[in-house]
Amino acid sequence: RLGVPRTCRTSAVLCLKTPPQRRSRFFFFLATKVSEEMSDFVWAALIVVVLTSLYLWRRKRFSLFKEIGIPGPTPSLFSGNLTELIEKGAAQSFEDWIKKYGDVVGFYNGAKPMLIIQDLDLIKKIQIKDFGNFHGRGVVSPISKEHHLGKLSLINVDGERWKDMRSLLTPAFTSSNMKKLSHLMDVCSNEFLEVLDSLHDQDKAFEIRAVFQKLTMDVIVRSAFGVQSNVQKNSEMTGMNAMIKEIMESLQQFRTGWLTFLVACLPEFSLLWKLAFLLRERFMKAPSDNIRYGIMPIIDMRRSNPEARREDLLQLLLNAEAEEGAAVNVHQLTVGYEGETSQSESKSSGRKRRTLNNAEIQANAIVFLIAGFETTSTALTFTTYLLAKFQDVQDRLRSQITAVLERDGKFTYDNVFGMRYLDQVISESLRFYPPVTGFITRTCQHDYEHDGLKIPAGMNVVIPPYQLQHDPDLWTEPEKFDPERFSIENKGSIHPMAFQPFGNGPRNCVGMRFAQLEMKLTLAKMLAKYKFLLDKRHVEEDHLKLGSSFVFCYPLEGAWLKVKKL
């Protein structure tokens, strides 16, 4: 009787009274019935075991910070803290967590554990002193690393491959090469002034970030892709401009797709996600693929006609070269005002030269597009908003700009970089409203310890610029906009690790000089001709309302200004 369902036992008693031929059919039916019920039980038990194992595995995964004694927000077993990051933005999430848990916070970007660090001594070790143990970028989508171009870009490569590529790209952004690009920015900024003329004639407030986005798009398309753009005057987004806008919108809104979200939350199914990515790549073209098809003929044309060189960023990438196998000091790869790298000095050794191939040029041109479009337009927006809010600063800056223009007759690389107060205003704006929120990240290569804090190998570390640059322990009156912080007399008192608009160390922003030149030239030209005023919707507010993704910070409701001709 044991193990036989009651219905079957009743049927068995009845079947004893039936003929033998019918009895054999009955026993076959009985065996089938028991087999089906046992099969259902086995499958149900298997599902329970799998789900229980997955639950215990996920619970173990999300208990890492408890085990090593690092405080942080409670993660969900599905998405970690990623849902909160998406809903509130990285800037606000980091702010809330640091206030609640302190200078070291553990959180989960999906299933990936990450550390927020505000300890300046540890930050210096991570970015500079012990860079060899933290050379990886950290926050990079596994999908991006699988993409045939994405895996070749500077932000996705690590180790010796990163060092090799950085040594090729860093010389392209020296001051001497940036001077060659200033004429392109000059053309774009002149068109920008014409746009401001038309906005002035309309005599009403306008959202200035949208205007700056078209300017920076124009600059990056002309310089990085060698393409003439009419984006500033053309309200219709077509061709490459439309593709660029689509890429940037997805980045800004933290929406790189359902696949990216699932990859972050459920890395256990990595093989399934890779298959899904391959299928998506096979049947759906991404905007970056369309840009690749647009830029390839330009690269081919320039390679086949080397004598017809143009002075733009694309040509600098084509010209980039370095010695194969040459020893490289990673600290020489840090981009700054000093310590230029001279390509010409290293060409006499006779060693074989390494250059960027076509795929690497395409991959990095797209990276420069992303970095140069959104961050610079947002930084210009924040700076202009602050100048409109603080008219005394705007007037003082204009006095310096006017004096230089009267002396030299035009703006050049040298004279805009020579304007001390302009540099102070931009630096204070980048401190007050940093356009980058959570992308200053590094990966720990080997187990590391600092003052009792243990960082396991593979852990990603985030350095939060907004929180560092508004910390009252590091800055006097951090909520006050004061360009005098960065004067020659006061600048020395600023801890270098407390100011992170471009990151620090060998993996800082390689395009820093490019962005600085674009900002300084644009601000100088527009302030020499116009006065900027806040629209009434901003007059009473203390701060702009900010939105943020994991990468960018931006004015949530825009920055609305009025312009007045001088």
N, C-alpha and C positions, 0 to 999 in steps of 0.2 A: 504493500500500500504506500510505502514511503516514496515520495517523489512523483506519484501519479496523481494528476488532477482528479477531483471528485467526479466531475462530469465523465471523465474517462473510465473511472471505476464502475460507475452505474452502467455505462454502456458495455463494459466487459461482462457484467453479470447477465445482461440481456443477450449478449452475443452467444452465450453457452447454449441457448435454446435454438440457435439458427443453424442451417445446414453448413457442412464443412467448407464448400466453395465460397459461400458468403462470409464465413468466419475468417478466411485468409485475407479477403479484401478489407475486412474490418480491422484486423491487426496491422495491415499496411497503413490504413488511415490513422490508427492509434499511434504508430511509430512516427509518422509524419507530423502529427499534432504535437507530440512531446518534443520532437526535434525543433519545430518552429518556436515553441515557447521557450525552450532552452536557449536557442539562438538569440531570441530577443533579450533574454536575461544576460547573456554574454556580452552582447553589444551595449546594453545599458550599463553593465558593470565596467566595460572598457571606457565608455564615455565619462563615467564618474571618475575613474582613475586618471584619465588624461586631464580632465578639468581640475581635479584636485592637485595634480602634479604641477599644472600650469599656475594655479593660484599660489601654491607654496613657493614655486620658483620666482614668480613676480613679487611675492611678499619678501622673499630673500633679497631680490634685486633692489627693492626700495627700502631696505633696512640698512644700507651701507653707511649712511651718515650717522645713524644711531650707534652702529657698531664702533665707529672711530671717534665718536663723541663730538660731532659737529652739528650745531643747531640749524634748523631751517623749517620752511613750511611743510605741512603734511602733504605727501603726494597721493594722488589717486592711483589705483592699481592699473589703470588703463593708460592714462596720458601723463602721469607724473604731475608736474606743475605747468605743463605746456598750455593747458586750457586757460589758466589764469594769465599767463604771459600774453596770449593772443587777445584775451578780452580786455585787459588793463594796459597792455603795452609793457615793454621791458623797463622803460624809465620809471614808471609808477610802481611796478612790481618790485624792482630793486630797492626803490625808496622805502616802500612799506616793509620789506623783509629786513633791510639793514637797521631800520629804526627798532624793529621788534627783536632781532636776533643778534645784532652786533656787527663787527667789522669782518667777520668770516661767516659766510652763510652757505649752506649746502642746499641745492635745489636740483630738480630733475627736468631737463629739457626733453620731454617725452620720457624715454627710458634711460636717457644718458645722464649720469650724475655730473654736476658742475659746481664749482666753487666760486663765489663772489669774494674778492679780496680787496680790502681797503687799507691794509697794513703797508705803509710806504717802504719800509725796509725790505719786506718780502717782495713787493712789486719790483723794486730795483734789482733784486736777485733774479726774479723771473725774467724780466725784460732785458737785463744787461749782464750782471755778474755771472749768473748761472744759465745764461741763454742756451748753452749747449744741451741742457736738460729740458728746455722748454721752447724748442725751436719750431714745433708744429703749430699751425694756425688754430686748430681746435674745432671751432664751430663751422663745419663744412658739411653740406648735405651729402649723404652717401650716394644719392642720385646724381648730384653734380659730379662726384668723383667717377661715376660710371659713364658719364657722357663723353663722347669721343673728343670733344673740344674742352669741356669743363675740366677734365682731369689733367690738362696741360697748362692751365693758367697758374699764375704766381700764387694765388691764394689757396690752391688745392695741392700744390706739391710740397714735399717736406724733405728734410735731411740733405744729402749731397745734391739731390736734384734741385731743391730749392736754392741752395747756395750757388749752384751753377747758373740757374736762371736769373737770380737776383744780381749776380756779378755782370750779367749781360745787360740787364735793364737799368741798373742804377746809373751808369754813365750817360744814358739817354736823357736823364733829368738834371744834369748839371746846369749851373747858371749860364754857362756859355751856350748850351743848347736851348735853354729856355728863352734866351735873347733872340734866337732864330725864330721862335714861335710867336714872339710878341707882335709881329706884323699881322698874323692871322687874328689874334685877339683884338688888335686895333680895328680891323675891318668889322668884326662882329660887334664891338662896342659902339662903333659909329652908327651901325644899324639900330642898335639898342636906343641910342639917343633920339633917332628918328621916331621910334615907337613911343618914347616918352613925350615927344613933341605932340603926337596925335592924341595921347592920353591927356595932356595938358589942355589941348583945345576942346576936349569933351567936358572939361570943368566938372568932374565928378570923381568920387573915390573909386579906386580900382584895387583888385587883389594882386599884390606885387609879386608874390611867389610864382604865380602862373607866368608872369612876364619874365622873371629871372630864369625859369625853367626853359623857356624858349631860347634865351640867350645862351645858357650853358649847353643846351643841346646843339645849338648852332656851332659853338666853339669846338665841342668834342667831335661832332660829325666832320667838320672841316679838317681838324687836326689829326684825329685818330683814324679816320676812314678816307681822307682825301676827297671828300664829296662836297660839292657846292650845295649849300642848303639855303632855302628861302623860308625857313620855319618861323622866323621872327615876325615876318610881315604877312605870312599866309596862315589864316585861321584854320585851314583844313590840314589835318594830320594825314599825310600820305607817304607811301614808300617807306624808306628807312626810318623816317621820323615816327611814323605810326608804330613800327616794330619796337623802336626804342621805348616809346611811351608805354606800350603793353608790358614790356619787361619791367619797367620801373614801377608801374602801378601794382603789379603782382608782388614785388619786393616790399613796397611801402605798406601794403595792406596785410602782409604776413600770409599771403595766399599763393603759395607756389603749388597748390593743388592737393587733392585728397591723398595722392600717392606719397607725397613728401610727409604729410601728417602721419600716415600709417607707418611709414618707414621709421619715423622718430619714435613712435609709441610702441611698435611691435617688431623690434629687430630680430626676434626669434624666427620670424618668417622671411628672413632676408632673401632666401632663394626664390620665394614666391614674388617678392617685390622686384627682384632683378628681372624675373621673367616678365612681369607687368611693365617694367620700364622699357625692356627691349621691344615689347609689342607696341608700346606707345611711341617709341622712337621710330619704329618701322612704319607705322601707319599715320602718325600725327607729327607735323613739323612744328617745332617750337620757334618762337620769334628769333631766338639766337641763331637757329639754323638758316632762317631767311636772310639775316644779316651776313652770315658766313657766305652764302651764295652771292650776295651783293658785293662783298669786299674782295673775293677771290680774283675776279678779272682785273681789279686795280693792282693787286700784288703781282699778278702775272705780267701785266703791262710794264710795271716798274722794273721788274727783274729782267725783262727782255730789252729794256731801254735804259741801262744804268746811267747813261749820260744825261737823260732828261730827269734829273733829280729835282724834287720839290722840298721846300723847308717846312715839314710838318712832322707830327709825331709818328705817323706811319712810316715815313722815310727814316726816322731815327731808329725805329724797330728793325727796319730792313738793314740798316748800317751796323746795328749792334753786333759786337763780336768780342771774344775773349780767348785767352790761351787755353787750349785743352790741357788738363792736368796741372795747371798752375795752382800753387798754394794760395788760398784766399783767407784773409783775416776777416771773420764775419762782422767785426765791429767797424770795418771800413765800408760796410754796405749800408750803414745807417745814413739816411738822408738828412742833411741839415744845411745851414748856411755856409759852414766852413768845411774844410777837408774835401775839396773837389777830387774826383777820380779822373785821371787823364788817360784816355785811350791811346793817344799818340805815343806816350812814353813807353807803353808796354808792347808796341808793335815790332820792336827791333830785335827781339830775342830769337826769332826764326822758328819758334814753335808753331805747330799746326793751330789754326784758328777755328774756334767754334762759333757758329752763328745760329740765330733762331730760324727754324724751318717755317713753312707756310702755316701749318696748323697752330704752332705756338704763337705766331704773330696774330692770327685770327683770334685765338683764345684770349690773349692778353689785351688786344684792342677792345674786345667786348668787356673785359674787366675794367679797363680804364674808362670806358663809357659809363658803366654802372657807378664807379667811384666818382667820376668827374662830373656827372650830370646832377645827381640828386644831392650829394653833400654840398657842392659849391653853390647851387641855387638856393638851398635852404640856409646856408651860412650867410649869403648875401641878403636874404630875406630878413633874418634875425638882426643883422647889423644895421640895415636900413630902418627897420622898425625901431630899434634902440636909438638911432640918431634922430628919428622923428619925435621920439618920446623925450629925449634929452637935448633940447635945442641948443643949450650952451656948448655941449660937446660937438654938435654939428657945426656951429659957427666957428669954434676954434679950429676944427679940422679943415674947414673950408678956407680959413685964413692961410694955413700952411700950404694947401693945395694951390691956391691962387698965387701965392708968392713963388712957388716952384714953376708954375705955368708962365708967369710973367718973366721969370729969369731965363727959362730954357725954350719957351715958345711951343713946346709939345711935351707929352708924357712919354717916357721911355722906361725900359726895364730898370735902368740904374736910378733914375730919379724917383720912381714910385717906391722902390725898395729903400731909398734913402730918406723917405718921410717917416721920421720917428713916431710922430703922433698918430699917423695912419696905422702904423704897425701896432701901437698900443691899443687903438680902438678895435682893430680886428681881433687881437689877442683877447681883450676883455669880452668881446662879443662871443668868441669861441668858448671862453670859460663860462659865461653866463648861460648861453644856450648852445651846448655842443650838439652838432647835427648827427653825430654817431652815438648810439646808446650802448649796445652790447657786443659789438664786433671786435673789441680789443680783447682777444682771447689767445691762450697758449695751451698746449698739451704737455703734461708731465710725461717724460719718456721713461724715467726710472723712479722708484720709490724715493721720496724726498721728505726731509724733516726741517722745520724752522721753529725754534722756540717752543717745542712740544707739539706743534701742529704737524701731523703726518699726512702727506699728500701721496696717495698710491699711484703707481704707474698707470697711465692711460686716462687719468683725471684731467678734465678740461677746466681751466681757470679763466674767470672773467674779471676784467678790470673795468669798473663802472665810472666813466668820465663825469657824468652829471653829478653823481653823489660825491665823488672826490672833490670836484670843483665848486661844490656848495657846502663843504664840510666846515663848520665854524671853528673847528680845532686847527684847520689848515689855512683858513682865510679870514681876515678881519672884515666883518660885515659882508658876508658872502652874498647876501641878497641885494646888495647895492651895486649898481653899475658904475664902475670907477676905473677908467683907463689909466689913471696914475699908478695903479698897481704894477703896470708893466713899464714904467719909466726906467731910465738908466739907474736912477738912484734907488728905486724900490725893487727892481726885478731880481736882484741878487738874494733877496730874502725869501723868494718863492722856492719851495722844494720842487726840483725838476720832475719828480714822480707825481706831484699833485696836479700837474697840468698835462692833460692827455688828449688834446683834440686830434692829433695825428698818431697817437701811440708813441712809444719810445723804444730805443734799442734797434738792433739790426732788422727787425721785422716791422719797423714803423712805416708810415705811408710813403711809398716810393714816389708818388705823384704830388708830394707836398708843395714843392716849388711851383709846379704847374698851377695848383689851386690858388696859392698865394698871389702869383702874378695875375691871374684872372680876376681875383677879388680886388686887388689893389688898383689895377688899371681901370676896372669898371667903376669903383667907388670914386676914384679921382676924377674921372671924366664926368660922371653924372652930378657930383657935388659942385663942380666948377660951373655948372650951368643951371642947376635946379635946387630948390629948397624943398624938403620933404616934410609933410605934416601928417599927424595922425587923423584918421577919420573919427567921427564922434563915437563910434562903437568901441573904440579903444581908449578914449580919453580917461575914463574913470577906473580902468582896470590897473591892478598892480603888476600883473604878469599876463603874458599870452597863455591861452589854454593850449597845452601841448598834447600831441598824440605821438605814439611811437610804435615801431615794430621792433624786432630783435636787433635790427641793423640801424634804422634811421629814426631820428626825432624830427618833428615838423609841427608847424602851427595847426592845431586841430581844426579851427574855423577860419584859417587863412589870416593874412596880415593886410589890412585895408588902409591904404594911404592916399593922400592927395599930393599933387606936385605943383610947384609954383616956379615959373621962370624968374631968374635973377635979372 
